[in-house]
């Protein structure tokens, strides 16, 4: 009898796409809060602290995107190409998010100097 696997190729694949989108939105939301104090204040008032609200929004976005994409994208197997895409999406999302946030703060503080 074959062993049942809990690995779901579709879920693995779409969660990497969701991570990429969520990582970019993280950078956008970080800058948005810095530029628009109404957003900052709303997050702080609604969630007790702006970072708590920030985290909850990102978590909800990731979960909702993963659920939606799992209905839109179906994959039965994860081949080498898909693994490469998944790794690239996670790395690229992380790197772009850091560069966007870092670039914003670098330009922001460089302008003040």
Secondary structure, 3 states (H helix, E strand, C coil): CCCCCCCCHHHHHHHHHHHHHHHHHHHHHHHHHHHCHHHHHHHHHHHCCHHHHHHHHHHHHHHHHHHHHHHHCCCCCCCHHHHHHHHHHHHHHHHHHHHHHHHHHHHHHHHHC
